[in-house]
Amino acid sequence: MKGFPVRPVPVENVGVAAKAVARRQAEQLTVVRRRAQPSAVYIARLTVTAVFAYLLALQLPDGSPRSVLAPLTALLVVQATLFNTIGSAIRRVAAVTVGVLAAVAVAAYVPFSWWVLGLLVAATLALGIVLRLREEILEVPISAMLIFSVGSQPAASTRITETLVGAAAGLAAGLVFAPVRVQPAKEAVGDLSRQMADLLGQMAEGLAEAPDPKRAAEWLDRTRALRGEIERVDDALAQAEESVRLNPRRLRVGDPAAGLRDGVDTLERAATDMRVLARSVADSARIDSEHSPVREAETRARLAAVIAELSAAVRAYGQLLEAEPVSPEHATFASEPITEALEDHLEEAQRQQDQLADLLSTNPAGQPEGWQLRGEILAHVNRLRSELEPAHLPEPATAKPPILVPQLRALRDRHRSEHHQAEWHADPSATDPSATGPSATGPRRRPNRNAMRVRARRTASRVRARHR
């Protein structure tokens, strides 16, 4: 996996370095095991598709008992997604048909010779370019040369027929076996959000003491490295969006990739805010003066508290993006605990930011060094917090409800109505207003005390305690 280790490994600490190497090896083995499973499925899918195409070709009246053209076409047609499989099948059938027709037309009037063969190859390649056959363009001259060398009408019809059979088998395999590659994209988004949250958490812990320029520069380098992780997430998301297009599973489960693109865009902007924030902190660390924002203990403690809350907020935002799609009537309740955690962290970050603003306010004449960085740090923190606001949350992915005939739907609604009425009359609190508690008018919201919130507060308390 690309990226950077979760925790920095000091060079002088051999024990910590050894643990980091061991953890890295375990992560690589996990990645290898995950990749081995799709490879086995890929091999099995192509094998079944080729055998199926061969058995279909045997049913042709004039087919050869050992023809491999149909399974060969099926193997070349099947792609990773159904959308690509349909496009590949159409282009390959068109390429073979054009090549065969061109060869039959030339063979009917001109005998076989080297210069005719050259003209045929050039003409069929030009036809392939005009028809925009892309990867299948070479299939046009290949089919033309094979038919032109044989000069047989049955061979031409057999090649077209078996190509159609192979393309049909590939399309059938795409309909049955085409996977929805949304889970890898969600895992990539989750990895990105966790890396961003871990980096923010380490920045908050590192501000317990005045950071030296080297450590601040390391934070800046790691925020720049997030660019590569974002590109990897973009690639995985593009594959997920393409795997959903024209996929029949989408009719049953809805669009599982809904909201991921907006969420990734938000994380990308948040990563940019992290980079400029780390740049301001690094510039402040290089100022060898008491006027530097990161040289003041109370300012550092408040900044660490804000960054710790933002770290927990980024982690909660990533959990929302990774959430599995649910039915529309349960979508709000499924995401409510994580959304509450996100709102709690952002609210606390706002409160800490207001106190940080009071500490960073200064008179440029009294503190000529670093007064610009004070405004920059506050602006970058505010922009990062604003990016994660609930107003920027993407719509949650929802699973489509099962299709019911009108009679079954009416019977279900009537049964639910009778069941609710029976519960209403059986419950004494329904008729006694004094027995009605706070949760009688709706679902009770359980207080969320997430471990991330506790860890963020502990970090801020530990920073303040060191400077008392």
N, C-alpha and C positions, 0 to 999 in steps of 0.2 A: 504494500500500500504506500502511495506517495504521501509526502507530507513530512511532519516533524514529530519527534517523540513527544509523549504527553507531558513529561517533566524534563527539565534540563538536567544533563548529566555532567557534574563537575569532573574535570580531567583529573584532579588530584585525588578524587575519591574512587578507589578501584572497586570497592564493594558495591557502591551505587551503580558504577558503570557496568559491572558484571550483571547486576539485576536487570538493568535496562536492556542489555544484549539478550538476556534470556527472555524477557518479555517481548522483545522484538521478534525473536525466533518463533515464539508461540503464536504471535499475530500472523507471521508469514505462513506457518503451517495451517492455521485456520483458513487463510485465504486460499491455499492450495486445495484444501478439502472442499471448500465452496465451489472452486472452479472445476474440480473433478466431476461433480455431480452433473452440471450442465453439459460437460463433454460426453458423458455416458448417455445422457438423454439425446444429445445431438446425433451420436452414432446410431443409436437404436431407431431414431426417427428416419434417418436417411436409408437405413437398411430396409425397414418396413416399406418405405415409399418405393424403393427400387424393385423389391420383390413384387409388390402390388402392381406396378406398371408392367413388369414382365408377364404376370399372369393375365392382365388385361390384353396385352398384345397377342397372347396365344389364342384368344378368342376371335381374332380377326380371320376372315375366310381365306385370305391369300397371304397370311403372315408366315414368317419363317419360324420353325420350332426353336431356333437358337438366336433369335434376333435380340440384340442388346441396345438397339436404338431407343426404344421406349424407356427402359430404365435409365439409360444415359441422359435422355432429355429430362426425366423426372429429377435426377440428381442435380442437374444444372439449373433447373427451374426453382427448386425449393430454396427459399431465403430465410433469413432470421425472423422476418415479420410477414404477416399475411399480405400487407399492402405491397411490399417488395416482391412477394411471390407472384401476385396477380400481374404486376407490371412486367416481371421477367418472363412469365408464360406468354403474355401477349406479344412481346417483342421477339421471343424466340420462334414462335409459330409464324409470325410475319417474316422473319429473316429466312427461315427454311422455305416458306412458300415462294417468296420472291426469288431466291436462289434457284429453286427447282424450275420455276416457270421460265426464268431467263435461260437456263441450260437447255430446256426442252425446245425453246424457240430458236436458239442458235444451232443446236444439233439437227434441227429439221432442214436447215438450208446450207450449213457450212460443215465440211468434214473436220475431223479433229486434227489439229496441228499446234505447234508451239506458239505461233503468233496469235492464233485464235484463242488459245488458252489465256495468254497474257491479256488480250483485249477483254475477255470474259471476266477475268479477275478485277481488272480496273473498272469495268462498267458496274459490276455487282458491288464493289466497294463504294462507288459513287452513289449507287442506289441506297446503300445502307446509311450513308451520311445524310442523304436527302430525307430518308424516313426517320432519322434520329433514333437509330436502334442502340446506340450507346455501347454497352458491354457485349451485346450480341451481334455487333456489326460483322465480325469475322465469320459468323455462321452463314452469311449470304454467299461469299465466294467459296466456302468449304462445301456447302450443299451443291452449288453450281458445278464445281469441279468434279465431285463424285458422280453426279448424274450425267454430266457431259462425257466423262470417261467411259461410262457404261453404255449410254445411248439407248436406254431401254425405257419405254413408257411405263411398264409395271413397276420398275424400280423407283420412278419418280412418284407415282401414286403411293407406293408403300412407304417411302420416306416421309411424305406429308402425313399420311395416316398415323404412322407410329409416332411421329412428333406430336400430333394432336393427342394421342393416347398418353404419351409421357407427360405432356403439359396438363392434361386432365388429372392424372394421378398426382402430380405435384400440387395442383390446386386443392385436391381433396385432402392431401396431407397437410396443407396449410390451414384448411378449415378445421381439421381435427386436432392437429398438434401445435398450431401457432401459439406460442406462449405470450402472456401479457407481462412485459418486462418492467413492471412498475416497482416491484419490491427492491431490486438493486438500486433504482433511483432514490427511493426513500431511505435506504441504508446509506447511500452516499450523502444525502442531505443531512441525515442524522450525524454522520461522521464529521461533516463540515461544522455543524452547529456545536458539537462537543469540542472540537479543536478550538473553535473561537471562544467558547466558554472557559475551557481550560487555560487558554492564554490570558484571558482577562483575569481569571482567578489568580494566576501566577503573578501578574502585574500588581494586583491588589496586595498579595502577600509580600511581594518585593518592596512595596512602598512602606513597609514597617520601619525600614531604615532608609536613610538617604541613599538612593541607588547610585552606584558608580557608573560612569559613562559606558563602560563595557557591557554591563548588564542591560542598561537602557538601549544600547545599540542592538543587543541580541533580541530584545522585544521587537524592535523595529524590523529587523531582518525576518523574524517569524511572521509578522503581519504581512510583509511583502510576499512571503512564501504562500500565503493563502490564495494568491492569484492562481497558482497551479491547481490547488484543490478546487477552486471554483470552476475552472475549465473542465476538470474531471467530472464534476457534478453536472455541468452543462451537457457533456457528452452522454452521460447516463440518462439525463432527463430527455434528451433528444431521442434516444432509443426507446424510452418508455412511451413518449408521445406517438412515435411511429408504430409501435407494437399495438397500440389501441385503435389506430385507424382501420376501419373496415373489419375489425375483429368481432365475430358474433358474440363473444363473451361480454362485450360492452353492452349488448342489449339486455343481458341478465343482471350484471353487477353495476351498470353505470360506468362513468368515467373515473377509474381509480387514480388517474393522474391529475384530477382537477385540483387547482390551487397550488400545485407544486411549483409551477413556473413563477407565479407571483411571489411565493415564499422564497425561492432562490434569488429572485431579484432583490428582495428585501435584505437577505443575508449578504448579498454582494455589496449593497450600499453600506450595510453595517460594517463589513470588513474594510471598506474604504475609510469609514469614520475611525475604525480602530487604528488603521495605519497612520492617519494624520495625528491622532491622539498620541500614539507611541512616538511619533516624530517630535511633537511638542515636549513630551516628557524627556526624550533623549536630549533635545536642545537645552532644556532646563537643567539636566544633570551635568551638562558641560560647563555651566556657569559656575565658576568658583567664587561664589559670593553668597552672603546671607540673604540677599534679595531674591535668590532663585526660589521659585514656587515649591520645588521639591526639597528645599533645605529647611523649611519650616515644619516642625513636627506636627502641629495641629492641622495645618493645611494638608500634609501628607495623609494623616489619619482620616480626614474627611474625604479626600480624594479616593483613598483605598476603599472606604465604605461605599462610595458611589459606584466604583468599578466592580466591587464584589456583588452588589445588587444587579448591575448590568450583566455580569457573568451568569448569574442565576436566571435572569430574564432571557438571555440568548439560549440557554439550555432548555427552558420551558418552551420557547418558540420552536425550537427544533423538534421537541416532543409532539407539539401540535401538528407539525408537518408530517411526522412519521405515523400519526394515528391512522388506524385502519378505517375504511369507509363503513358506515353503519346506515341503518334505515333512516329516512328523513325524520320520523317522529322521535327517534332517539339521538339524533345528531347533536342537538344542543346539550342534552344531559351528558353525553359521552365526553364532550370536550370541555364541559364546565369546570371540573377540578383543575385542569391544566391552565385554562384561561384565567381562573381566579388566581392561581399562583403567579402567572405572568403579570396580571394587574397589580397584585400585592408587591411584587418586586419593583415594578415601575413606579408605583406610588411611593415606596420607600426611597427609591433612587431620586425621585423628585424632591422629597423632603431633605435628603442629604445634600442634593445639589443646591437647594436654596441656602443651606448653611455654608456650603462651600463658596457660593457666590459672595457671601459676606466676608469670608476670609481672604478671597482673592482680590477683592476691591482694594485699590491702592491709588496713591497720587503719583503720577509719573515723575514729578519733580522730586519727591521724597525717595522713591525707589527707581532710579533711572534704568537699572539693569533688570531685565526679565519682565517688565510690566506688560509688554506685548504678549509674552507667552502665557500670562495669567488669563488674558481674555481668550486666547486661542484654546487653552485647555478647557475652559468653561464652555466655549462654543462647541467644541468637538464632543464633549460629554453630553451636552443638551441635544445635539443632532443624533447621536447614537441612541439616546433614550427615545427620541421622537420616532425614529425608524421602527422601533419595536412596539409602538402604541397599538392597542387593539383595533383602532380604525384601519390599520394597515394589514390586518390579518386576512389571509385568503379565505374564500368560502370553503368549508369542510367538504371533503369527498363523501358522497352519500351513495348507498347502494339502492338500486331500484327495487320497489316492492314487487312481489310476485303478481303476475297477471291473473286476475280472477274474472270469471264470467259474471255478468250482472246478477244472476240469481244467487250465486255463492256469496257475492259481496253483500247483497241485501240481507241474506241469512246471517252472515257474520255480524253485521251492524246491529241487527235486531237482537241477536244473542248477547252482544256486549251491552246493549241498552238494558235488557232485562237483568243482566248480572249486576250492573251498577245500581239499578233501582233496588234490588234485593239487599245489596250491601248498605245502601243509604238508610233503608228502614230498619236494618238490623243494628246499626251503629247508634248508640244513645247520644253521642256527641253531635249527630246530625240534627237532632231536634232540640237539644239543650245548648243554648248559646254559651252558658257558663262553662261547659266542658270543652269548648273549642280552644285549642292551644294555638301557638304561633304558627304551626305548620298545617293547620286545617284548611287553609285557603290555597295551598299549593305545596309543591315539593320542598322539603326542608333542605336548606343549604348547609352542608356540614362545614364547619370551619376547617380551612386547609392550613396545616402547619407542615409545610414541605421541608424535607431535610436540607434542601438547597438554601432556603431562607435562614434556617438555623446556622448553617455553615457560613453564610455571608455575614450574619451578625457576630458570630464568633471571631471571624477575621477582623472585623472593624474593632471589636472590643480588645482583641489581642494587640492590635496596632496602637490603640490609645493607652493600653496598660503599660506598654514598654516606655512611654514617654512621660509617665507621671513621676 
